[in-house]
Structure formats: structure tokens, C-alpha cells
Amino acid sequence: MAGVDEVGRGALAGPVAAAAVIMPDKIKKARWRDGVRDSKQLTPSKSEFLSQYIRQTALSIGIGWVSHRGVDDLGIVRASRLAMKRAIDQLSPPPQYLLIDYMLLPEVSLPQKGLIYGDCLCFSIACASIIAKVARDRLMVALDRFYSGYRLAEHKGYCTEGHVACLRRLGPSPIHRRSFRPVKDLIYGQLSREV
């Protein structure tokens, strides 16, 4: 059974990422297990810490990506599903069943269940959430070196006051999602460039 989750869905910049994780049954006594939860509830250092243990323990991990251009072309829902499918396709051994945070994947011909708040209720989905978040956060920190004026290492591409101020001052970078507001508003002149 694989847990599947995505991150970066609401970001204004960068890709959407998904992870699929198959965890062994016999890790109930691991001390780090109780710290696993939805990655949005964890500090970056705690996510990094747990990610190491998940990677050491998992039977298989897959990470799928869809670029900012793919998000613009497909829309965020289809892009998220594609990232999930790409993550699942990397698993070896392949899973026999999927537990997915919130959605179903009609593109994948495996039995599956979408769980509302799955990243809070299901251990393997929470593990996938952590793996995907750490991978995407690392990428956004690396991209900050190329687009340093946007402070990507701080907000990881999500919509914060600081990020919007950078957008107003600099305009969109090459990795901003053109179909997302306020980026779209800025391109079409509806968002003031004044700080």
C-alpha cells in the first residue's frame, strides 16, 4: 500500500511536487514515528529530520514533478494528479493499493481511496507529504540563487506579503505561474507595481 500526497499546489512560483511512499508494516516501535504528521504542521527542521528516517525506513519512494509551465498549461488539479502519477510510477516494488490525500487518480489503474485530511489521518500519506515538502523546499532554496530578489528560500514560492512586494517591484520571474493571481493581475496591469 502506498501513501500519496502533493505539495506546492497553492504556490505562485515553482513546480508542484508529489511523493508516493510505501512504508513497512513493522515500524510501530520507532521513536520518530509519533512525530510524523501533515508537513504543513511541521517546522522545516522537523520535516528534514523526519525525512531522513522515512527515507531510511521506506520500502520504496517516488517523487513526481510538474513544472510551473505544466501547471499553467494543465491547471493545478490536473498537474497535481500528473505529479502523483509520476511519483507512483517510480515505486518498486509497485503498490497494490493507493491511499491518496483528498483526491482520486482515474489515470492510475490501481485500487485506491481518497481520504479527506488524509495527511492528518494516515501515516503513509503523512510520510509522502513530508518527502514531497522537503524535496520541493530544497528545490526552491536552490532556485533562490538564480532569482535572489524574490526571496524564494523564505516563502518557497507561496503567496506572502513579502512575495507579493517582490512581484510588484520586479515583475514575475521565469518560474512564476502566469495563470495564478496575483501574478496574472500583474501581467495584465491590474496589480500596481508600486511598493
C-alpha positions as CSV (number, residue, x, y, z in Angstrom):
1,M,0.0,0.0,0.0
2,A,1.4,3.4,-1.0
3,G,0.5,6.8,0.6
4,V,0.4,9.7,-1.9
5,D,0.4,13.4,-1.4
6,E,1.3,16.6,-3.2
7,V,2.8,20.0,-2.2
8,G,3.1,23.3,-3.9
9,R,-0.5,23.4,-5.1
10,G,-1.1,27.0,-3.9
11,A,2.3,28.4,-4.7
12,L,2.7,31.3,-7.1
13,A,6.1,30.1,-8.3
14,G,7.9,26.8,-9.0
15,P,6.6,23.3,-9.6
16,V,4.0,21.2,-7.9
17,A,5.6,18.1,-6.4
18,A,4.2,14.8,-5.2
19,A,5.5,11.8,-3.4
20,A,4.4,8.2,-3.1
21,V,5.7,6.2,-0.2
22,I,5.4,2.5,0.7
23,M,6.2,2.0,4.4
24,P,6.8,-1.4,6.1
25,D,4.2,-2.7,8.5
26,K,6.7,-3.2,11.4
27,I,7.8,0.3,12.4
28,K,5.4,0.8,15.3
29,K,8.2,0.9,17.8
30,A,10.3,3.5,16.0
31,R,10.6,6.6,18.3
32,W,10.4,9.1,15.3
33,R,7.0,7.6,14.2
34,D,4.9,9.7,16.6
35,G,6.3,12.9,15.1
36,V,5.0,12.1,11.6
37,R,2.1,14.3,10.6
38,D,1.0,16.6,7.8
39,S,4.1,18.5,6.6
40,K,2.2,21.8,7.0
41,Q,2.2,21.2,10.8
42,L,5.9,20.8,11.0
43,T,8.8,23.2,11.1
44,P,11.4,22.9,8.3
45,S,14.0,21.4,10.6
46,K,11.5,18.8,11.9
47,S,10.5,17.9,8.3
48,E,14.2,17.5,7.4
49,F,14.7,15.3,10.4
50,L,11.7,13.0,9.7
51,S,12.5,12.9,6.0
52,Q,15.8,11.2,6.8
53,Y,14.1,8.5,8.9
54,I,11.4,8.0,6.3
55,R,13.9,7.6,3.5
56,Q,15.9,5.0,5.6
57,T,12.8,3.0,6.5
58,A,10.6,3.1,3.4
59,L,10.4,0.1,1.1
60,S,10.0,2.5,-1.8
61,I,9.8,6.2,-2.5
62,G,8.8,8.0,-5.7
63,I,8.8,11.8,-6.3
64,G,7.0,13.3,-9.3
65,W,7.2,16.9,-10.6
66,V,5.2,19.1,-12.9
67,S,6.8,22.4,-13.7
68,H,5.3,25.9,-13.4
69,R,4.6,25.8,-17.2
70,G,2.9,22.5,-16.8
71,V,0.7,24.0,-14.0
72,D,-0.2,26.9,-16.3
73,D,-1.0,24.5,-19.3
74,L,-2.9,21.8,-17.4
75,G,-4.4,23.7,-14.5
76,I,-3.4,22.9,-10.9
77,V,-5.7,19.9,-10.4
78,R,-4.6,18.0,-13.5
79,A,-0.9,19.0,-12.8
80,S,-1.2,17.7,-9.2
81,R,-2.7,14.4,-10.4
82,L,0.1,14.1,-13.0
83,A,2.8,14.7,-10.4
84,M,1.2,12.0,-8.2
85,K,1.1,9.5,-11.2
86,R,4.7,10.2,-11.9
87,A,5.6,9.5,-8.3
88,I,3.6,6.3,-8.2
89,D,5.2,5.1,-11.5
90,Q,8.7,5.3,-9.8
91,L,7.7,2.8,-7.0
92,S,9.5,-0.5,-7.0
93,P,8.0,-2.8,-6.0
94,P,4.8,-1.4,-7.4
95,P,2.0,-0.8,-4.9
96,Q,-1.2,-2.9,-4.9
97,Y,-3.4,-0.2,-3.4
98,L,-3.2,3.6,-3.0
99,L,-4.2,5.9,-0.2
100,I,-4.3,9.5,-1.5
101,D,-4.8,12.7,0.2
102,Y,-8.1,14.1,-0.8
103,M,-8.4,13.1,-4.4
104,L,-8.6,10.0,-6.7
105,L,-6.4,9.3,-9.7
106,P,-8.5,8.0,-12.6
107,E,-5.3,7.9,-14.7
108,V,-3.9,5.1,-12.4
109,S,-5.5,1.6,-12.7
110,L,-4.9,0.6,-9.1
111,P,-7.5,0.2,-6.3
112,Q,-7.4,3.5,-4.4
113,K,-9.1,5.6,-1.7
114,G,-9.0,9.4,-1.4
115,L,-9.1,10.5,2.2
116,I,-10.2,13.9,3.2
117,Y,-7.4,15.2,5.6
118,G,-5.5,12.0,4.7
119,D,-2.2,13.7,5.5
120,C,-3.5,14.1,9.1
121,L,-5.2,10.6,9.4
122,C,-2.9,8.2,7.5
123,F,0.7,7.5,8.4
124,S,1.9,6.7,4.8
125,I,0.2,9.8,3.4
126,A,1.8,12.0,6.0
127,C,5.2,10.4,5.2
128,A,4.5,11.2,1.5
129,S,3.6,14.8,2.5
130,I,7.0,15.2,4.3
131,I,9.1,13.7,1.5
132,A,7.4,15.9,-1.1
133,K,7.7,19.1,1.0
134,V,11.4,18.6,1.8
135,A,12.1,17.9,-1.9
136,R,10.2,20.9,-3.1
137,D,11.6,23.2,-0.4
138,R,15.2,22.2,-1.3
139,L,14.5,23.0,-4.9
140,M,13.0,26.4,-4.1
141,V,16.1,27.2,-1.9
142,A,18.3,26.3,-4.9
143,L,16.2,28.4,-7.2
144,D,16.6,31.4,-4.9
145,R,20.2,31.6,-6.0
146,F,19.1,32.2,-9.6
147,Y,16.2,34.5,-8.7
148,S,17.5,36.1,-5.5
149,G,15.4,39.2,-5.5
150,Y,12.2,37.1,-4.9
151,R,13.3,35.6,-1.5
152,L,12.2,32.1,-2.6
153,A,14.2,30.5,0.1
154,E,12.0,32.2,2.7
155,H,8.5,31.7,1.3
156,K,9.1,28.7,-1.1
157,G,7.0,30.4,-3.8
158,Y,3.8,30.7,-1.7
159,C,1.8,33.9,-1.6
160,T,3.0,36.0,1.3
161,E,3.1,39.8,1.7
162,G,6.9,39.8,1.1
163,H,6.5,37.7,-2.0
164,V,3.8,40.0,-3.5
165,A,6.0,43.0,-2.7
166,C,8.8,41.4,-4.6
167,L,6.5,40.7,-7.5
168,R,5.3,44.3,-7.5
169,R,8.9,45.6,-7.5
170,L,10.5,43.1,-10.0
171,G,7.6,41.7,-12.0
172,P,7.2,37.9,-12.5
173,S,10.4,35.7,-12.8
174,P,10.6,33.0,-15.4
175,I,9.4,30.4,-12.8
176,H,6.2,32.2,-11.7
177,R,2.9,30.7,-12.6
178,R,1.3,33.0,-15.1
179,S,-2.2,31.6,-14.6
180,F,-2.2,32.3,-10.8
181,R,-3.3,35.6,-9.2
182,P,-1.7,38.0,-8.3
183,V,0.9,37.1,-11.0
184,K,-1.8,37.1,-13.6
185,D,-3.0,40.5,-12.4
186,L,0.5,41.9,-12.5
187,I,1.0,40.7,-16.1
188,Y,-2.3,42.3,-17.2
189,G,-1.6,45.6,-15.3
190,Q,-4.3,45.1,-12.7
191,L,-1.8,45.0,-9.8
192,S,0.1,48.1,-9.1
193,R,3.9,47.8,-9.3
194,E,4.3,50.4,-6.6
195,V,5.6,49.1,-3.3
